[in-house]
Amino acid sequence: MSNEPTISQILGRGPEAIATWIELILEGREPRPDGVDWPVLVQLAASDAISMGPSRDGLEWAKVTIAIYENMERLFDRAADDSDERRVMNLRSFFIKTLGPRRGDPLLDPDLLIAWFRRTVHASPKDAAARAERCRDVMQRAPADAARDESWLSEMRELRRIKNVLSVLEPMTSRSDVQLDEDILEWLRARPRLP
């Protein structure tokens, strides 16, 4: 029988104890448990963060979620992918919209989202809108050919990825205390034209 903690046992510790436990694992002062289903744990922590909202516990669960996502490779030998990063940024965006921005805060700093956006998107709003228009034209002229054209499919996936990234920034626009530069605002205006 394993001495490894179950997900229920881990969650029962509460977010602050889990955050300390993760920190000890990352520092090498606590062994990394092999039997923990980290992907399930991080999803449950994120769910608790959102459901508890802007409460103290909600913030603590959000911090646990971010700590797991940002250390996935060290905790369970899987590097974070685009969807993992987007989940973290969605969580940050939710709490910034709800609680407001706090510069330097690992959860509430909008600059973290802006930096992620700039690292993730390698085009201009004008270029992306033009590419989207070309994709629509191809689809209207020859839908069957477009669906089989790998370069067209790749272009559509990339434009959709950009639109998904922009959806993370959008909630912050409702806050007057979040200052977005003109480049970001131009991107957000271009978002409806993306597939």
C-alpha positions in Angstrom: 0.0 0.0 0.0 1.3 3.4 -1.0 2.0 6.2 1.5 1.4 8.7 -1.4 -1.3 11.2 -0.6 -4.6 11.0 -2.6 -6.0 14.1 -4.4 -8.7 14.3 -1.7 -6.1 14.3 1.1 -4.0 16.9 -0.7 -7.0 19.2 -1.3 -8.1 18.7 2.3 -4.9 20.4 3.5 -6.1 23.7 2.1 -4.4 26.1 -0.3 -1.8 27.6 2.0 -0.6 24.2 3.2 -0.5 23.0 -0.5 1.5 26.0 -1.5 4.0 25.4 1.2 4.2 21.7 0.3 4.8 22.5 -3.4 7.5 25.0 -2.4 9.3 22.3 -0.3 9.1 19.9 -3.2 10.6 22.5 -5.6 13.4 23.3 -3.1 14.2 19.6 -2.7 13.3 19.5 1.0 10.3 17.2 0.4 10.3 14.3 -2.0 8.3 14.6 -5.2 5.4 12.2 -4.9 5.2 9.9 -7.9 1.5 8.9 -7.4 0.0 12.4 -7.4 -2.1 13.1 -10.5 -0.9 16.7 -10.9 -3.0 17.5 -14.0 -6.2 16.6 -12.0 -4.9 18.5 -8.9 -4.2 21.7 -10.9 -7.6 21.6 -12.6 -9.4 21.2 -9.2 -7.3 24.0 -7.7 -8.2 26.3 -10.6 -11.9 25.3 -10.3 -11.8 26.2 -6.6 -10.1 29.5 -7.3 -12.8 30.5 -9.8 -15.7 29.2 -7.7 -14.5 31.0 -4.6 -13.8 34.1 -6.6 -12.3 37.2 -4.9 -12.2 35.7 -1.4 -9.0 35.0 0.5 -9.3 31.3 -0.3 -10.0 32.0 -3.9 -6.8 34.0 -4.2 -4.8 31.2 -2.4 -6.2 28.5 -4.7 -5.3 30.7 -7.7 -1.7 31.0 -6.4 -1.6 27.2 -6.0 -2.8 26.8 -9.5 -0.2 29.1 -10.9 2.6 27.5 -8.9 1.7 24.1 -10.3 1.4 25.3 -13.9 4.6 27.3 -13.8 6.5 24.3 -12.4 4.9 21.5 -14.3 8.2 20.1 -15.7 9.7 19.9 -12.2 6.6 18.5 -10.6 5.4 16.0 -13.1 7.8 15.9 -16.0 5.6 17.6 -18.5 6.4 21.0 -19.9 3.6 23.5 -20.0 2.0 24.0 -23.5 0.0 26.8 -25.0 -3.2 25.7 -23.4 -1.6 25.5 -20.0 -0.3 29.0 -20.3 -3.6 30.3 -21.5 -5.3 28.7 -18.5 -2.9 30.5 -16.1 -3.5 33.8 -18.0 -7.3 33.3 -17.9 -7.1 32.9 -14.2 -5.0 36.1 -13.8 -7.4 37.9 -16.1 -10.4 36.8 -14.1 -8.9 38.0 -10.8 -7.7 41.3 -12.4 -11.2 42.0 -13.7 -12.7 41.1 -10.3 -10.2 42.6 -7.9 -8.3 45.1 -10.0 -4.7 45.3 -11.0 -1.7 45.3 -8.6 1.7 46.0 -10.2 4.3 43.4 -9.1 1.7 41.0 -7.8 2.3 37.5 -9.3 -1.5 37.1 -9.8 -2.8 40.6 -10.4 -0.2 42.3 -12.5 -1.6 43.0 -16.0 1.9 43.4 -17.3 2.3 39.6 -17.0 -0.6 39.2 -19.4 0.7 41.8 -21.8 4.2 40.3 -21.8 2.7 36.8 -22.5 0.7 38.2 -25.3 3.7 39.9 -26.9 5.7 36.6 -26.5 2.9 34.6 -28.0 1.7 36.6 -31.0 4.2 37.4 -33.8 2.1 39.5 -36.1 0.5 42.9 -36.3 -3.2 43.4 -36.0 -3.4 44.7 -39.6 -1.5 41.6 -40.9 -3.7 39.2 -39.0 -6.9 40.9 -40.2 -5.6 40.7 -43.8 -4.6 37.0 -43.4 -8.1 36.3 -42.0 -9.7 38.1 -45.0 -7.6 36.0 -47.4 -8.7 32.8 -45.6 -12.3 33.8 -45.8 -11.9 34.5 -49.6 -10.4 31.0 -50.2 -13.1 29.4 -48.1 -15.8 31.2 -50.1 -14.3 30.4 -53.5 -13.4 26.7 -52.9 -14.4 25.3 -49.6 -13.6 21.7 -50.4 -10.1 22.7 -51.6 -9.5 24.9 -48.6 -10.3 22.1 -46.1 -7.7 19.9 -47.7 -5.0 22.6 -48.0 -2.6 22.1 -45.1 -1.2 25.6 -45.4 -4.7 27.1 -45.3 -5.6 24.9 -42.3 -2.4 26.0 -40.6 -3.1 29.6 -41.2 -6.7 29.2 -39.8 -5.3 27.5 -36.7 -2.8 30.2 -36.1 -5.4 33.0 -36.5 -7.7 31.1 -34.2 -4.9 30.8 -31.6 -4.4 34.5 -31.8 -8.1 35.1 -31.2 -8.0 32.8 -28.2 -5.1 34.7 -26.8 -6.9 37.9 -27.3 -9.9 36.6 -25.4 -7.8 36.4 -22.3 -7.0 40.1 -22.5 -10.6 41.2 -23.2 -12.0 41.0 -19.6 -9.4 43.6 -18.5 -10.9 46.2 -20.9 -13.9 46.6 -18.5 -11.5 48.1 -15.9 -10.7 51.8 -16.0 -7.7 51.2 -13.8 -6.0 48.9 -16.3 -4.2 50.9 -18.9 -3.7 49.1 -22.2 -1.5 50.6 -24.9 -2.8 51.5 -28.3 -1.2 48.4 -29.9 -3.2 46.1 -27.6 -6.4 48.0 -28.1 -5.9 47.8 -31.9 -5.5 44.0 -31.5 -8.7 43.8 -29.5 -10.6 45.8 -32.2 -9.3 43.4 -34.8 -10.3 40.3 -32.8 -13.9 40.1 -34.2 -12.4 39.8 -37.7 -10.4 36.7 -36.8 -11.8 33.2 -37.4 
